[in-house]
Amino acid sequence: MRGGFLITEDRLEGLPGLVVPSASGAVVSFLGRVRDHNDGRAVTGLEYSAYPELAVKEGGRILAEALTRFGLDAARAAHRVGDLGIGDAAVVVEVASGHRGEGFDACRWIIDEIKSRVPIWKCEHYAEGDRAWVMCHHEPTTTAN
């Protein structure tokens, strides 16, 4: 598989590896995990929601653009939805390229584009008991439990 974009409720740590063509000299991956803090606040977990059909379509566009823009041999990404605990993988990006430079550049570009273009909403749950929904690049909206 040259690539693809996946939205899943399953753990990302168990995904099979990217199929890497023999011409690829570099494989670069990014694994975004749930951390225990954000903006000086203790975080106890996250909840992700998505509009799956549109998210997969837009994610696919991003990967197709990256394949052409960076001359990649393969690229894929997956984003988890549902309730995630501290340390869980929330997003993974993997690229295969002829050389490391374009691989690193592409991986960073892909995750930045996913965060700004794909309709995925993140709800941070805080130690104080409140939570904040965050969509892509928009400001958080704090709500009570």
PyRosetta script that sets phi, psi and omega in degrees:
from pyrosetta import init, pose_from_sequence

init()
pose = pose_from_sequence("MRGGFLITEDRLEGLPGLVVPSASGAVVSFLGRVRDHNDGRAVTGLEYSAYPELAVKEGGRILAEALTRFGLDAARAAHRVGDLGIGDAAVVVEVASGHRGEGFDACRWIIDEIKSRVPIWKCEHYAEGDRAWVMCHHEPTTTAN")
pose.set_psi(1, 125.0)
pose.set_omega(1, 177.2)
pose.set_phi(2, -71.9)
pose.set_psi(2, -19.3)
pose.set_omega(2, 179.7)
pose.set_phi(3, 158.2)
pose.set_psi(3, -171.6)
pose.set_omega(3, 179.5)
pose.set_phi(4, 157.6)
pose.set_psi(4, 165.7)
pose.set_omega(4, 179.5)
pose.set_phi(5, -120.8)
pose.set_psi(5, 134.2)
pose.set_omega(5, -174.9)
pose.set_phi(6, -129.2)
pose.set_psi(6, 135.9)
pose.set_omega(6, 167.6)
pose.set_phi(7, -110.2)
pose.set_psi(7, 128.7)
pose.set_omega(7, -175.3)
pose.set_phi(8, -148.4)
pose.set_psi(8, 152.9)
pose.set_omega(8, 172.0)
pose.set_phi(9, -91.2)
pose.set_psi(9, -9.2)
pose.set_omega(9, -178.6)
pose.set_phi(10, -78.8)
pose.set_psi(10, 155.7)
pose.set_omega(10, 177.1)
pose.set_phi(11, -61.5)
pose.set_psi(11, 136.5)
pose.set_omega(11, -179.1)
pose.set_phi(12, -79.3)
pose.set_psi(12, -21.3)
pose.set_omega(12, -178.7)
pose.set_phi(13, -62.5)
pose.set_psi(13, -20.6)
pose.set_omega(13, -177.7)
pose.set_phi(14, -97.1)
pose.set_psi(14, 3.3)
pose.set_omega(14, -179.6)
pose.set_phi(15, -64.1)
pose.set_psi(15, 141.9)
pose.set_omega(15, 173.9)
pose.set_phi(16, -64.8)
pose.set_psi(16, 156.0)
pose.set_omega(16, -178.1)
pose.set_phi(17, -68.6)
pose.set_psi(17, 159.1)
pose.set_omega(17, 175.4)
pose.set_phi(18, -64.2)
pose.set_psi(18, 136.2)
pose.set_omega(18, 174.7)
pose.set_phi(19, -76.2)
pose.set_psi(19, 117.2)
pose.set_omega(19, -173.6)
pose.set_phi(20, -106.1)
pose.set_psi(20, 119.9)
pose.set_omega(20, 177.4)
pose.set_phi(21, -62.6)
pose.set_psi(21, 152.6)
pose.set_omega(21, -178.1)
pose.set_phi(22, -66.7)
pose.set_psi(22, -18.7)
pose.set_omega(22, 178.2)
pose.set_phi(23, -77.5)
pose.set_psi(23, -12.9)
pose.set_omega(23, -176.6)
pose.set_phi(24, -78.8)
pose.set_psi(24, 125.7)
pose.set_omega(24, 176.8)
pose.set_phi(25, -96.5)
pose.set_psi(25, -8.8)
pose.set_omega(25, -177.8)
pose.set_phi(26, -141.4)
pose.set_psi(26, 141.6)
pose.set_omega(26, 170.6)
pose.set_phi(27, -128.7)
pose.set_psi(27, 122.0)
pose.set_omega(27, -179.0)
pose.set_phi(28, -120.5)
pose.set_psi(28, 135.6)
pose.set_omega(28, 178.5)
pose.set_phi(29, -133.8)
pose.set_psi(29, 153.0)
pose.set_omega(29, 175.2)
pose.set_phi(30, -127.9)
pose.set_psi(30, 131.7)
pose.set_omega(30, 176.4)
pose.set_phi(31, -123.4)
pose.set_psi(31, 111.5)
pose.set_omega(31, 178.3)
pose.set_phi(32, -91.5)
pose.set_psi(32, 122.8)
pose.set_omega(32, -175.8)
pose.set_phi(33, -112.4)
pose.set_psi(33, 157.9)
pose.set_omega(33, 175.7)
pose.set_phi(34, -75.8)
pose.set_psi(34, 123.1)
pose.set_omega(34, 178.6)
pose.set_phi(35, -101.9)
pose.set_psi(35, 167.5)
pose.set_omega(35, -173.6)
pose.set_phi(36, -90.1)
pose.set_psi(36, 10.3)
pose.set_omega(36, -180.0)
pose.set_phi(37, -156.4)
pose.set_psi(37, 159.2)
pose.set_omega(37, 171.9)
pose.set_phi(38, -160.8)
pose.set_psi(38, 132.2)
pose.set_omega(38, 179.3)
pose.set_phi(39, 49.8)
pose.set_psi(39, 42.5)
pose.set_omega(39, 176.4)
pose.set_phi(40, 77.3)
pose.set_psi(40, 8.6)
pose.set_omega(40, -179.4)
pose.set_phi(41, -114.6)
pose.set_psi(41, 144.3)
pose.set_omega(41, 176.9)
pose.set_phi(42, -75.7)
pose.set_psi(42, 127.5)
pose.set_omega(42, 179.7)
pose.set_phi(43, -106.7)
pose.set_psi(43, 134.7)
pose.set_omega(43, 179.8)
pose.set_phi(44, -103.4)
pose.set_psi(44, -13.3)
pose.set_omega(44, 178.9)
pose.set_phi(45, 170.4)
pose.set_psi(45, 174.6)
pose.set_omega(45, 179.2)
pose.set_phi(46, -132.2)
pose.set_psi(46, 157.0)
pose.set_omega(46, 171.1)
pose.set_phi(47, -130.4)
pose.set_psi(47, 126.1)
pose.set_omega(47, 177.6)
pose.set_phi(48, -110.5)
pose.set_psi(48, 137.7)
pose.set_omega(48, 173.1)
pose.set_phi(49, -126.8)
pose.set_psi(49, 153.6)
pose.set_omega(49, 179.4)
pose.set_phi(50, -149.0)
pose.set_psi(50, 160.3)
pose.set_omega(50, 167.1)
pose.set_phi(51, -95.4)
pose.set_psi(51, 92.4)
pose.set_omega(51, -166.8)
pose.set_phi(52, -54.1)
pose.set_psi(52, -46.8)
pose.set_omega(52, -176.3)
pose.set_phi(53, -61.4)
pose.set_psi(53, -45.9)
pose.set_omega(53, -179.7)
pose.set_phi(54, -71.9)
pose.set_psi(54, -38.1)
pose.set_omega(54, 179.7)
pose.set_phi(55, -61.8)
pose.set_psi(55, -45.4)
pose.set_omega(55, 180.0)
pose.set_phi(56, -65.0)
pose.set_psi(56, -40.1)
pose.set_omega(56, 179.7)
pose.set_phi(57, -64.0)
pose.set_psi(57, -47.9)
pose.set_omega(57, -178.5)
pose.set_phi(58, -69.9)
pose.set_psi(58, -39.2)
pose.set_omega(58, 175.9)
pose.set_phi(59, -60.4)
pose.set_psi(59, -40.2)
pose.set_omega(59, 176.5)
pose.set_phi(60, -62.9)
pose.set_psi(60, -39.2)
pose.set_omega(60, 176.9)
pose.set_phi(61, -61.6)
pose.set_psi(61, -44.2)
pose.set_omega(61, -179.8)
pose.set_phi(62, -59.8)
pose.set_psi(62, -46.2)
pose.set_omega(62, -179.4)
pose.set_phi(63, -65.4)
pose.set_psi(63, -40.0)
pose.set_omega(63, 177.8)
pose.set_phi(64, -62.6)
pose.set_psi(64, -42.1)
pose.set_omega(64, 177.1)
pose.set_phi(65, -61.6)
pose.set_psi(65, -42.9)
pose.set_omega(65, -178.5)
pose.set_phi(66, -64.5)
pose.set_psi(66, -41.3)
pose.set_omega(66, 179.3)
pose.set_phi(67, -56.1)
pose.set_psi(67, -44.0)
pose.set_omega(67, -179.3)
pose.set_phi(68, -76.3)
pose.set_psi(68, -49.7)
pose.set_omega(68, -174.5)
pose.set_phi(69, -59.6)
pose.set_psi(69, -41.1)
pose.set_omega(69, -175.3)
pose.set_phi(70, -106.5)
pose.set_psi(70, 2.4)
pose.set_omega(70, 179.4)
pose.set_phi(71, 62.3)
pose.set_psi(71, 41.5)
pose.set_omega(71, -176.8)
pose.set_phi(72, -76.5)
pose.set_psi(72, 154.4)
pose.set_omega(72, 173.7)
pose.set_phi(73, -87.1)
pose.set_psi(73, -29.9)
pose.set_omega(73, 179.7)
pose.set_phi(74, -162.4)
pose.set_psi(74, 153.4)
pose.set_omega(74, 176.5)
pose.set_phi(75, -157.6)
pose.set_psi(75, 142.7)
pose.set_omega(75, 173.4)
pose.set_phi(76, -152.5)
pose.set_psi(76, 161.1)
pose.set_omega(76, 177.6)
pose.set_phi(77, -151.4)
pose.set_psi(77, 152.0)
pose.set_omega(77, 176.6)
pose.set_phi(78, -142.3)
pose.set_psi(78, 143.4)
pose.set_omega(78, 177.4)
pose.set_phi(79, -128.3)
pose.set_psi(79, 133.3)
pose.set_omega(79, 179.9)
pose.set_phi(80, -88.6)
pose.set_psi(80, 146.7)
pose.set_omega(80, 173.4)
pose.set_phi(81, -122.9)
pose.set_psi(81, 163.4)
pose.set_omega(81, -177.9)
pose.set_phi(82, 102.7)
pose.set_psi(82, -163.0)
pose.set_omega(82, -178.8)
pose.set_phi(83, -85.8)
pose.set_psi(83, 129.6)
pose.set_omega(83, 179.0)
pose.set_phi(84, -124.3)
pose.set_psi(84, 141.9)
pose.set_omega(84, 177.9)
pose.set_phi(85, -97.4)
pose.set_psi(85, 169.7)
pose.set_omega(85, 177.7)
pose.set_phi(86, -56.8)
pose.set_psi(86, 131.3)
pose.set_omega(86, 179.5)
pose.set_phi(87, 91.2)
pose.set_psi(87, -14.6)
pose.set_omega(87, 178.7)
pose.set_phi(88, -68.6)
pose.set_psi(88, 146.8)
pose.set_omega(88, 174.5)
pose.set_phi(89, -76.1)
pose.set_psi(89, 128.9)
pose.set_omega(89, 178.9)
pose.set_phi(90, -101.5)
pose.set_psi(90, -33.3)
pose.set_omega(90, -177.5)
pose.set_phi(91, -149.9)
pose.set_psi(91, 145.4)
pose.set_omega(91, 175.2)
pose.set_phi(92, -134.6)
pose.set_psi(92, 138.5)
pose.set_omega(92, 174.9)
pose.set_phi(93, -129.1)
pose.set_psi(93, 132.4)
pose.set_omega(93, 178.2)
pose.set_phi(94, -134.6)
pose.set_psi(94, 134.8)
pose.set_omega(94, 177.3)
pose.set_phi(95, -134.9)
pose.set_psi(95, 149.4)
pose.set_omega(95, 173.5)
pose.set_phi(96, -122.6)
pose.set_psi(96, 133.8)
pose.set_omega(96, -177.3)
pose.set_phi(97, -146.7)
pose.set_psi(97, 169.4)
pose.set_omega(97, 179.2)
pose.set_phi(98, -66.1)
pose.set_psi(98, -34.2)
pose.set_omega(98, -176.2)
pose.set_phi(99, -139.4)
pose.set_psi(99, 159.4)
pose.set_omega(99, -174.8)
pose.set_phi(100, -66.5)
pose.set_psi(100, -34.7)
pose.set_omega(100, -175.7)
pose.set_phi(101, -57.1)
pose.set_psi(101, -53.8)
pose.set_omega(101, -179.9)
pose.set_phi(102, -68.9)
pose.set_psi(102, -28.5)
pose.set_omega(102, 176.7)
pose.set_phi(103, -64.2)
pose.set_psi(103, -49.1)
pose.set_omega(103, 178.2)
pose.set_phi(104, -63.7)
pose.set_psi(104, -44.2)
pose.set_omega(104, 179.5)
pose.set_phi(105, -60.6)
pose.set_psi(105, -44.4)
pose.set_omega(105, -178.2)
pose.set_phi(106, -66.1)
pose.set_psi(106, -43.1)
pose.set_omega(106, -178.6)
pose.set_phi(107, -59.8)
pose.set_psi(107, -46.0)
pose.set_omega(107, 179.1)
pose.set_phi(108, -65.1)
pose.set_psi(108, -42.6)
pose.set_omega(108, -179.5)
pose.set_phi(109, -62.4)
pose.set_psi(109, -43.4)
pose.set_omega(109, -178.8)
pose.set_phi(110, -61.6)
pose.set_psi(110, -48.8)
pose.set_omega(110, -178.7)
pose.set_phi(111, -65.2)
pose.set_psi(111, -37.6)
pose.set_omega(111, 177.3)
pose.set_phi(112, -63.6)
pose.set_psi(112, -40.5)
pose.set_omega(112, 178.8)
pose.set_phi(113, -68.4)
pose.set_psi(113, -40.1)
pose.set_omega(113, 177.0)
pose.set_phi(114, -58.1)
pose.set_psi(114, -47.1)
pose.set_omega(114, -177.5)
pose.set_phi(115, -65.3)
pose.set_psi(115, -29.0)
pose.set_omega(115, -177.1)
pose.set_phi(116, -97.4)
pose.set_psi(116, -21.2)
pose.set_omega(116, -172.6)
pose.set_phi(117, -116.4)
pose.set_psi(117, -25.4)
pose.set_omega(117, -173.6)
pose.set_phi(118, -87.7)
pose.set_psi(118, 131.5)
pose.set_omega(118, -177.2)
pose.set_phi(119, -74.2)
pose.set_psi(119, 81.8)
pose.set_omega(119, 176.9)
pose.set_phi(120, -126.5)
pose.set_psi(120, 131.3)
pose.set_omega(120, -179.2)
pose.set_phi(121, -109.6)
pose.set_psi(121, 139.4)
pose.set_omega(121, -178.6)
pose.set_phi(122, -119.4)
pose.set_psi(122, 130.3)
pose.set_omega(122, 175.2)
pose.set_phi(123, -113.9)
pose.set_psi(123, 115.2)
pose.set_omega(123, 177.5)
pose.set_phi(124, -88.2)
pose.set_psi(124, 132.6)
pose.set_omega(124, 176.9)
pose.set_phi(125, -104.8)
pose.set_psi(125, 127.3)
pose.set_omega(125, -173.6)
pose.set_phi(126, -105.0)
pose.set_psi(126, 156.1)
pose.set_omega(126, -179.3)
pose.set_phi(127, -59.9)
pose.set_psi(127, -28.3)
pose.set_omega(127, -179.8)
pose.set_phi(128, -74.2)
pose.set_psi(128, -8.7)
pose.set_omega(128, 178.1)
pose.set_phi(129, 103.3)
pose.set_psi(129, -10.8)
pose.set_omega(129, 177.7)
pose.set_phi(130, -94.8)
pose.set_psi(130, 179.9)
pose.set_omega(130, -178.7)
pose.set_phi(131, -149.7)
pose.set_psi(131, 163.1)
pose.set_omega(131, 179.1)
pose.set_phi(132, -139.7)
pose.set_psi(132, 127.6)
pose.set_omega(132, 174.7)
pose.set_phi(133, -86.5)
pose.set_psi(133, 135.7)
pose.set_omega(133, 179.7)
pose.set_phi(134, -132.4)
pose.set_psi(134, 126.4)
pose.set_omega(134, 177.4)
pose.set_phi(135, -113.3)
pose.set_psi(135, 118.2)
pose.set_omega(135, 176.6)
pose.set_phi(136, 47.3)
pose.set_psi(136, -115.3)
pose.set_omega(136, -175.3)
pose.set_phi(137, -98.3)
pose.set_psi(137, 4.0)
pose.set_omega(137, -178.1)
pose.set_phi(138, -75.8)
pose.set_psi(138, 160.4)
pose.set_omega(138, 177.7)
pose.set_phi(139, -71.7)
pose.set_psi(139, 148.0)
pose.set_omega(139, 179.6)
pose.set_phi(140, -68.4)
pose.set_psi(140, 149.6)
pose.set_omega(140, 174.4)
pose.set_phi(141, -116.7)
pose.set_psi(141, 116.3)
pose.set_omega(141, -176.4)
pose.set_phi(142, -82.8)
pose.set_psi(142, 135.0)
pose.set_omega(142, 177.9)
pose.set_phi(143, -133.1)
pose.set_psi(143, 156.4)
pose.set_omega(143, 176.3)
pose.set_phi(144, -82.7)
pose.set_psi(144, 157.6)
pose.set_omega(144, 177.1)
pose.set_phi(145, -63.6)
pose.dump_pdb("model.pdb")
